[in-house]
Amino acid sequence: MLEATAAKRWGVEPGEVEARNHEIVHKASGRKLGYGELAEEAASLEVPANDQLRLKNPEQFRYIGKAMPLADGFDITVGKARYGFDTWMEGMKYAVVARPPVFGGKVATLDDGAALKVPGVEKIVRIEGTSAPAKFQPLGGVAVIARNTWAAMKGRDALKITWEDGPHGSYDSEAFRKQMEETARKPAKVVRDDGDAEAALGKAAKRVEAEYYIPHLAQAPMEPPAATARIADGKCEVWACVQAPQVTRTDVAERLGLKVEDVTVHVTLLGGGFGRKSKPDFAIEAALLSKEMGGAPVKLLWTREDDIRHGYYHTVSVERIDAGLDDKGKAVAWRHRSVAPTITSIFMPDTKHQGPFELGMGLVDVPFDIPNLRCENGEAEAHARIGWFRSVSNIPHAFAIQSFAAELAAASGKDQKDYLLELLGPPRVAALESLDTLWNYGESTKVYPVDVGRLRHVVELVAEKSGWGRQLPKGHGLGIAAHRSFVTYVATVVETVVAEDGTLTIPRVDVAVDCGNVVNPERVRAQMEGACIMGLSLALSSEISFKEGRVVQGNFDDYQVARIDQAPREINVHIVPSNWDLAPGGVGEPGLPPFAPALTNAIFAATGKRIRRLPIGDQLRA
């Protein structure tokens, strides 16, 4: 359309001009017109039909498919980049909030006399919480607004508050785990039913069963939530490290009683998000406090303890799998019972079953070639705010399924990798479209089918690249796991060394990823490497637990992430090349689910010890 417009202006044939580097160039004369000079007139033309469009051949690509550096990489490296915490403006106030220690709790009594005497403190404000369902609204509590951050924090320390805990004051993680285990041992809501798993289990030559547990997890981004809000002339502006600016705009407008068009959200760099910053409760808090201060700019800050103790947590889960094997060790029956509080609990009351989008993350879409396969979903009540976390329900489902696949291999006396390929069966498109519970990450199953051939290929590729089957010294082990999520296929091999005292080191990790067309291979590698580090954190030490409704952990001393000396010494990422006949998949999340089961499978190979409960903690030393 731009070329046609330029050709018309110059009175030449469209074939004589070419779009090149933001300009239309007349090949014969060298005359040029910028896109901006032609855009308005070009936009008035009729859009060509699809069959008339001339797209570039991949050989002509200058950037797509090639490793490109981050545009803001230098600024991030030297500290010039601006994050949510860095927002500043003239006359700005600073605020922190004392929030209910129990989800659904509220202030019973408040004595703010001592807090108001702290130098720099200007105002104490109560924030009304939201009764369940919580959605993305603030938890409520008491805000301290001051002239600087330190004064606000010291003022909060001086508040004397008694809390009414509400319905979740007795929440205890260990007791709830036992309750979920009891649920997982009973029949539950059927969400997939191929063949007759119950009958096949009863007739099987050998039966294998196992239960897996993953605790609540906190996203713990390097930058905790932060937002600055200013209200003037009936309009609100927010500067915040949010993942969902549209949702932020809508929710701020609704809470303040403004029109959506009267709210502007300026998105800063996130400083990490992992799903936490898709919930804009902190931006709403800042807007409410600006309103309380007559529209003056207020920066609302969450400390690390605020982030760990008052967030939206990844769900806790128990996954129980029973399998029946024939006399050759082949799986003929598979029954998977999944029990976990659902994210939908923050949107709807009394929801105790996982939603279709959660069930579709590696549970009902498991692509195994097993004739009798049944998936069930037991009830579980949410006692905390459940929210998105990198890879979401793929984490517990992949951990259980890929760990159990290795257990079946051991029970059959077969190699992990070979048995996983046997479970997957021949290359094919899995016939899952008839499932009412199938969720395909919002994508068409015609464009993004569950392609078992692609999953098999990443398993075979990562096995080859990692030297699967090589001889290893005593205490060393290799583990493998593979998973499809966010319409991308990833397989991971982890090499571990477990010393006699239980100390764990990881000399090497190999990751094979098939994400279809690759726009920037450097970003794909970075995401897979980051997923390995995050996966290691979750597997080794990360856990949010509750006592009397309160989060036990508070900072990186007791909610630990992987340290540099624990990180894999070497991470190799093997990207499956595409000939541009496949649609691009995701890469931000698919690298995470296979890591933990690959690690625990490697630990078994090295020690003979099964890890079915995360985090690993001191289980190896024990």
C-alpha positions in Angstrom: 0.0 0.0 0.0 2.9 2.3 0.7 4.6 1.3 -2.5 1.5 1.9 -4.5 1.0 5.3 -3.0 4.6 6.3 -3.8 4.4 4.9 -7.3 1.2 6.9 -8.0 2.9 10.1 -6.8 5.9 9.6 -9.0 3.8 8.3 -12.0 5.7 5.1 -12.2 4.8 1.4 -12.1 4.5 -0.2 -8.6 7.1 -2.7 -9.6 9.7 0.0 -10.0 9.6 0.9 -6.3 10.6 -0.9 -3.1 10.0 -0.6 0.6 13.3 -0.5 2.3 14.4 0.7 5.8 11.3 2.9 6.5 11.4 4.5 3.1 10.0 3.8 -0.4 12.8 3.9 -2.9 12.5 4.4 -6.7 15.0 1.9 -8.0 15.9 3.7 -11.2 16.3 7.3 -9.9 17.0 6.7 -6.2 14.2 9.0 -5.2 12.9 8.3 -1.7 9.8 9.0 0.4 9.5 8.2 4.1 6.7 6.0 5.4 5.4 8.9 7.4 5.0 11.1 4.3 2.9 8.4 2.7 1.0 6.8 5.6 -2.2 8.8 5.6 -2.8 8.4 1.8 -1.8 4.8 1.9 -4.2 4.0 4.7 -7.1 5.1 2.5 -6.4 2.3 0.0 -8.2 -0.9 0.0 -6.3 -3.6 1.9 -5.1 -6.3 -0.5 -6.6 -9.8 -0.2 -4.5 -12.4 1.6 -3.7 -14.3 -1.6 -2.3 -11.1 -3.1 0.1 -10.3 -0.2 3.8 -10.6 -0.9 5.7 -11.5 2.2 9.4 -11.7 2.6 11.2 -15.0 2.1 13.1 -16.0 5.3 16.4 -15.5 3.3 15.5 -11.8 3.2 15.1 -11.4 7.0 17.5 -8.9 8.5 16.5 -9.3 12.2 14.0 -12.2 12.6 15.8 -15.4 13.5 19.0 -13.7 14.4 20.4 -13.1 17.9 19.8 -9.4 18.8 21.0 -7.6 22.0 18.5 -6.1 24.4 17.7 -2.5 23.4 18.0 -1.4 27.1 20.6 -4.0 28.1 23.3 -1.4 28.7 21.1 0.9 30.9 20.0 -2.1 33.0 23.7 -3.2 33.4 24.9 0.2 34.6 21.9 1.2 36.7 20.4 3.8 34.4 17.1 1.9 33.8 14.0 3.1 35.6 11.9 0.7 37.6 8.7 1.2 39.6 10.7 2.0 42.7 12.6 4.7 40.8 9.6 7.0 40.1 10.0 10.4 41.6 8.2 13.7 41.3 8.1 17.0 43.1 6.1 17.0 46.3 5.8 13.2 46.4 4.8 11.4 49.6 5.8 7.9 50.6 3.6 5.1 52.0 3.6 1.6 53.3 0.7 -0.5 54.5 0.1 -2.7 57.5 -2.0 -5.5 56.0 -4.0 -8.3 57.7 -1.7 -11.2 58.5 -4.4 -13.6 57.5 -6.2 -13.6 54.2 -9.7 -12.1 54.7 -8.8 -10.5 58.1 -9.5 -7.0 59.1 -8.6 -4.4 61.7 -10.4 -4.9 65.0 -8.8 -2.0 67.0 -6.2 0.6 66.0 -4.1 3.0 68.1 -2.1 5.2 65.8 -0.9 7.7 68.4 2.7 6.6 68.5 2.9 6.3 64.8 1.7 9.9 64.3 4.6 11.1 66.6 7.3 9.6 64.3 9.1 12.5 62.6 8.0 12.7 59.0 4.7 10.8 59.3 1.9 13.0 57.9 -1.2 10.8 57.9 -2.6 7.4 58.9 -5.3 6.0 56.5 -7.4 2.9 56.8 -7.8 1.0 53.5 -11.0 -1.0 53.2 -10.3 -4.6 52.1 -12.5 -6.6 49.8 -14.5 -9.6 51.0 -14.1 -12.8 49.0 -13.7 -13.2 46.1 -10.6 -11.0 46.4 -10.1 -10.4 42.7 -7.3 -7.8 42.3 -8.4 -5.5 45.1 -6.2 -4.6 48.1 -6.2 -6.7 51.2 -7.1 -3.7 53.3 -5.3 -2.5 56.4 -3.7 0.7 57.7 -1.5 2.9 55.5 1.2 5.2 56.9 2.0 8.2 54.6 5.2 10.1 55.3 7.7 12.5 53.8 10.2 9.6 53.2 10.2 5.8 53.1 12.1 5.4 56.4 9.6 7.5 58.3 6.7 5.6 56.7 8.2 2.2 57.8 9.0 3.4 61.3 5.5 4.8 61.6 4.1 1.4 60.5 6.2 -0.3 63.2 4.7 2.0 65.8 1.1 1.2 64.9 -0.8 -0.8 67.6 -3.3 -3.0 65.8 -5.3 -6.0 66.8 -6.6 -8.1 64.0 -9.7 -10.0 63.4 -8.5 -13.1 61.5 -11.7 -14.1 59.8 -12.4 -17.5 58.3 -8.8 -18.5 57.5 -7.2 -18.0 60.8 -6.7 -21.7 61.4 -5.1 -22.4 58.1 -2.1 -24.8 58.6 -0.1 -26.0 55.7 0.8 -29.4 57.1 -2.8 -30.2 58.1 -4.0 -29.1 54.7 -1.5 -31.4 53.0 -2.9 -34.3 54.9 -6.4 -33.3 54.0 -5.5 -33.1 50.3 -3.8 -36.5 50.4 -7.0 -38.0 51.8 -9.0 -36.4 49.0 -6.5 -37.7 46.4 -7.0 -41.2 47.6 -10.8 -41.1 46.9 -12.7 -41.0 43.6 -13.3 -37.4 42.4 -14.7 -35.4 39.5 -13.7 -37.1 36.2 -12.2 -34.7 33.7 -10.8 -37.3 31.2 -11.8 -40.9 30.7 -10.3 -43.0 28.0 -11.1 -46.7 28.0 -11.7 -48.3 31.5 -8.8 -47.4 33.8 -10.4 -48.9 36.9 -10.9 -52.3 35.3 -7.4 -52.2 33.7 -5.8 -51.4 37.0 -7.6 -54.3 38.6 -6.3 -56.8 35.9 -2.8 -55.4 35.6 0.2 -57.7 36.2 1.8 -55.1 38.3 0.5 -51.9 39.9 2.6 -48.8 40.8 1.4 -45.8 42.8 2.9 -42.6 44.1 1.9 -39.2 45.6 3.6 -35.9 44.9 3.4 -32.7 46.8 4.3 -29.1 45.8 3.8 -26.3 48.4 2.6 -22.8 47.9 5.2 -20.6 46.1 5.8 -16.9 46.0 7.0 -15.2 42.8 9.6 -13.1 44.8 10.6 -10.8 42.0 13.8 -8.9 42.6 11.8 -5.7 42.7 8.8 -6.0 45.1 5.6 -4.3 43.9 5.7 -0.5 43.8 3.3 2.2 42.4 3.1 6.0 42.3 -0.2 7.7 41.7 -1.3 11.3 41.3 -4.8 12.7 40.9 -5.5 16.1 39.3 -8.5 17.7 37.6 -10.5 14.5 38.1 -8.0 12.3 36.4 -5.5 9.8 37.8 -2.1 8.9 36.6 -0.3 5.8 37.8 3.4 4.8 37.3 3.8 1.2 38.2 5.7 -2.1 37.5 2.6 -3.9 36.2 2.3 -6.8 33.8 -1.3 -5.9 32.9 -1.7 -2.2 32.3 -5.2 -2.6 30.8 -6.5 -4.4 33.9 -4.7 -1.9 36.1 -6.4 1.0 34.3 -9.9 -0.6 34.6 -9.6 -1.6 38.2 -8.1 1.8 39.3 -11.0 3.6 37.5 -13.6 1.3 39.1 -12.2 1.7 42.7 -11.9 5.5 42.3 -15.3 5.9 40.6 -13.7 7.4 37.5 -14.2 6.8 33.8 -11.6 4.5 32.3 -10.4 7.2 29.9 -9.6 9.4 32.9 -7.0 7.0 34.1 -3.5 6.7 32.6 -1.1 3.9 33.4 2.6 4.4 32.8 4.4 1.1 32.7 7.9 1.0 34.2 10.4 -1.8 33.9 9.1 -4.6 36.1 12.2 -5.8 38.0 10.8 -9.3 37.6 7.1 -10.3 37.6 6.5 -14.0 37.1 2.7 -13.4 37.4 2.7 -11.4 40.6 2.5 -8.0 38.9 -0.4 -9.0 36.7 -2.5 -8.3 39.8 -2.7 -4.5 40.3 -3.7 -4.4 44.0 -0.7 -2.3 44.8 -1.5 0.3 42.1 -5.0 0.6 43.5 -3.5 1.2 47.0 -1.4 4.0 45.6 -4.4 5.6 43.9 -6.5 5.5 47.0 -3.8 7.1 49.1 -3.2 9.9 46.5 -6.9 10.6 46.8 -6.6 10.8 50.6 -3.8 13.3 50.2 -5.9 15.6 48.0 -4.4 14.3 44.8 -0.7 14.7 45.8 1.6 12.1 44.3 2.1 9.1 46.6 4.6 6.3 46.1 3.3 3.1 47.6 6.1 0.7 48.4 6.0 -3.0 49.3 8.9 -4.3 51.3 10.3 -7.8 50.7 8.4 -9.0 53.8 5.2 -7.5 52.4 5.7 -9.3 49.1 6.4 -12.7 50.7 3.6 -12.5 53.3 0.8 -10.8 51.4 1.0 -11.9 47.8 -0.9 -14.1 45.4 0.6 -17.5 45.7 1.1 -20.4 43.4 -1.3 -23.1 44.4 -0.3 -25.9 46.7 -1.1 -29.4 45.2 -1.2 -33.1 45.8 -0.9 -35.3 42.7 -1.6 -39.0 43.0 -1.0 -41.4 40.1 -1.8 -45.1 39.9 -0.6 -47.2 36.9 -1.1 -50.7 35.8 1.7 -52.6 33.9 1.5 -55.7 31.8 3.9 -58.6 32.2 6.4 -56.8 29.9 6.3 -53.6 31.9 4.2 -51.7 29.4 1.7 -49.2 30.9 -1.9 -50.4 30.2 -3.7 -48.2 32.8 -3.1 -44.7 34.2 -5.2 -42.8 36.8 -4.2 -39.4 37.9 -5.9 -37.5 40.7 -5.1 -33.9 41.0 -6.0 -31.8 44.1 -5.2 -28.1 44.3 -7.0 -24.8 45.2 -7.8 -22.9 42.0 -7.0 -19.5 40.7 -10.7 -19.1 40.0 -11.2 -18.8 43.8 -10.2 -15.1 43.6 -13.0 -14.4 41.1 -15.9 -16.6 42.2 -17.0 -17.8 45.7 -17.0 -21.5 46.7 -14.9 -22.7 43.8 -13.1 -25.9 44.8 -12.2 -27.5 41.5 -9.4 -26.5 39.1 -10.6 -24.5 36.1 -10.3 -25.8 32.5 -7.2 -23.6 31.9 -5.5 -25.3 34.9 -6.6 -28.8 34.0 -5.4 -28.1 30.5 -1.9 -27.4 31.7 -0.3 -30.8 31.5 -3.1 -32.9 33.1 -5.9 -33.8 30.8 -3.7 -33.1 27.8 -1.0 -35.7 28.8 -0.2 -37.2 25.4 0.7 -40.7 26.5 -0.2 -43.8 24.4 -2.1 -45.6 27.1 -5.4 -47.2 26.2 -7.0 -46.7 29.6 -6.3 -43.3 30.9 -8.4 -41.4 33.5 -7.9 -38.0 35.1 -9.8 -36.8 38.2 -9.9 -33.5 40.0 -10.6 -33.5 43.8 -12.0 -30.6 45.8 -9.7 -28.2 47.6 -10.7 -24.9 49.3 -8.4 -21.8 48.9 -7.2 -20.3 52.2 -5.0 -17.7 50.5 -5.0 -15.6 47.4 -4.1 -18.0 44.6 -2.6 -16.3 41.5 -0.6 -16.8 38.4 3.0 -18.0 38.7 5.4 -18.7 35.9 4.1 -21.8 34.1 1.1 -22.0 36.5 -0.3 -25.5 36.9 2.2 -27.1 34.5 4.6 -27.1 37.5 2.8 -29.7 39.7 1.4 -31.7 36.8 4.8 -32.0 35.0 6.6 -32.8 38.3 4.2 -35.6 39.1 3.8 -37.1 35.6 7.5 -36.9 34.6 8.6 -38.2 38.0 6.1 -41.1 37.8 7.3 -41.9 34.3 10.7 -42.5 35.7 9.3 -44.6 38.5 7.6 -46.8 36.0 10.8 -47.1 34.1 12.5 -48.3 37.2 9.7 -50.7 38.1 10.0 -52.2 34.6 13.8 -52.4 34.6 14.0 -50.0 31.7 16.0 -46.8 30.8 14.2 -43.5 31.8 14.5 -42.0 28.3 13.4 -45.2 26.5 10.4 -45.7 28.8 9.4 -42.0 28.4 9.4 -42.5 24.6 7.4 -45.7 25.0 4.8 -43.8 27.0 4.6 -41.2 24.3 4.1 -43.7 21.6 4.5 -43.1 17.9 4.6 -39.6 16.3 1.1 -38.4 15.9 -1.3 -35.6 16.6 -3.0 -36.5 19.9 -6.8 -36.7 19.5 -7.9 -34.5 22.4 -10.2 -32.0 20.8 -13.3 -33.8 22.1 -12.3 -33.2 25.7 -14.6 -30.6 27.4 -11.7 -29.8 29.7 -9.1 -29.2 26.9 -7.6 -25.8 27.1 -4.9 -24.9 24.5 -3.5 -21.7 25.9 -6.1 -19.7 24.0 -4.8 -21.1 20.6 -6.5 -23.0 17.8 -5.8 -26.8 18.0 -5.6 -26.7 14.2 -2.7 -24.3 14.3 -1.2 -25.6 17.5 -2.1 -29.3 17.9 -0.7 -31.5 20.6 2.0 -32.9 18.4 3.6 -36.0 20.0 6.2 -36.2 17.2 7.6 -32.8 18.3 7.7 -33.9 22.0 9.5 -37.1 21.1 12.0 -35.1 19.0 13.1 -32.9 21.9 13.5 -35.9 24.1 15.7 -37.6 21.5 17.6 -34.4 20.8 18.3 -33.6 24.5 19.4 -37.2 25.1 21.8 -37.0 22.2 23.2 -33.6 23.1 23.6 -34.5 26.8 25.4 -37.8 26.1 22.6 -39.9 27.6 23.7 -43.3 28.7 27.4 -42.3 29.3 29.2 -43.9 32.2 29.3 -41.8 35.3 31.2 -42.0 38.5 29.6 -43.1 41.8 27.2 -40.4 43.2 26.5 -39.0 39.7 23.2 -39.3 37.9 21.3 -38.2 34.8 17.6 -37.4 34.9 15.3 -36.6 32.0 11.8 -34.9 31.7 9.8 -33.4 28.9 6.7 -31.3 28.8 4.5 -29.3 26.4 3.2 -26.0 27.7 2.3 -22.7 26.1 2.3 -24.5 22.7 6.1 -25.2 23.0 7.9 -28.5 23.6 10.8 -28.7 26.0 12.9 -31.6 27.3 15.6 -31.3 30.0 18.4 -33.5 31.1 20.0 -32.7 34.5 23.3 -34.2 35.7 23.7 -34.2 39.4 26.4 -35.1 41.9 25.3 -36.1 45.4 28.1 -36.3 48.0 28.1 -38.7 50.9 26.9 -35.9 53.2 23.9 -35.1 50.9 25.4 -32.0 49.3 24.0 -31.6 45.8 25.9 -30.0 42.9 24.8 -29.8 39.2 27.7 -30.0 36.7 25.5 -29.7 33.6 22.0 -29.1 32.3 20.9 -29.6 28.7 17.6 -28.2 27.4 16.1 -28.9 24.0 13.3 -26.5 23.0 11.0 -26.6 20.0 9.0 -23.3 19.9 8.4 -23.2 16.2 9.6 -20.1 14.5 12.3 -18.3 16.5 12.3 -14.5 16.3 15.3 -13.9 18.6 17.3 -17.1 19.5 19.3 -15.1 22.2 16.1 -14.5 24.1 15.1 -18.1 23.8 18.4 -19.2 25.3 18.1 -16.6 28.0 14.6 -17.7 29.0 15.6 -21.4 29.1 18.7 -20.6 31.2 16.6 -18.5 33.6 14.0 -21.2 33.8 16.7 -23.6 34.9 17.8 -21.3 37.7 14.2 -20.6 38.8 13.4 -24.4 38.6 16.4 -25.1 40.8 15.2 -22.6 43.4 11.7 -24.2 43.5 13.1 -27.7 43.7 15.7 -27.0 46.3 14.3 -24.7 48.9 11.3 -22.5 48.0 8.2 -23.0 50.1 5.5 -20.8 51.5 3.9 -22.4 54.5 1.1 -21.3 56.9 0.6 -21.5 60.6 -2.6 -20.1 62.2 -3.4 -18.5 58.8 -0.1 -16.6 58.7 2.7 -17.0 56.2 5.7 -18.4 58.1 8.4 -17.0 55.7 9.3 -13.4 55.4 12.5 -12.8 53.4 15.3 -14.5 51.5 16.7 -16.0 54.7 13.7 -18.4 55.0 12.2 -18.2 51.5 15.4 -19.1 49.7 16.3 -18.9 46.1 19.2 -20.6 44.4 22.6 -19.0 45.2 25.4 -18.7 42.7 27.3 -21.7 44.2 24.2 -23.9 43.7 23.6 -22.9 40.1 24.4 -25.4 37.3 28.0 -25.0 36.2 27.0 -25.3 32.6 23.6 -24.9 30.8 23.4 -25.8 27.1 20.3 -24.8 25.2 19.5 -26.6 21.9 16.9 -24.8 19.8 15.1 -27.0 17.2 15.4 -25.1 13.9 12.2 -24.3 12.0 11.8 -23.9 8.3 9.1 -21.3 9.0 6.2 -23.7 8.4 5.3 -23.7 12.1 3.6 -20.9 14.1 5.7 -19.5 16.9 5.1 -20.7 20.5 5.9 -19.3 23.9 9.3 -19.3 25.6 8.9 -17.3 28.8 7.3 -20.2 30.7 7.8 -23.6 29.0 11.4 -24.1 30.3 10.3 -24.3 33.9 8.1 -27.4 34.3 10.6 -30.1 33.2 13.4 -29.0 35.4 12.3 -30.2 38.8 11.4 -33.7 37.7 14.6 -34.0 35.6 16.5 -33.0 38.8 14.8 -35.5 41.1 15.0 -38.2 38.5 18.8 -37.6 38.4 18.9 -37.7 42.2 17.3 -41.2 42.0 19.8 -42.3 39.4 22.7 -41.1 41.6 21.4 -42.3 45.0 18.4 -44.6 44.6 16.3 -42.1 46.7 13.0 -40.9 45.4 12.0 -37.3 46.0 8.2 -36.9 45.8 7.8 -33.8 48.0 9.2 -30.4 47.2 11.2 -28.6 48.2 14.1 -31.1 48.5 15.4 -29.2 51.6 17.4 -31.6 53.8 15.9 -34.8 52.4 19.2 -35.9 50.9 21.1 -35.3 54.2 18.4 -37.2 56.1 
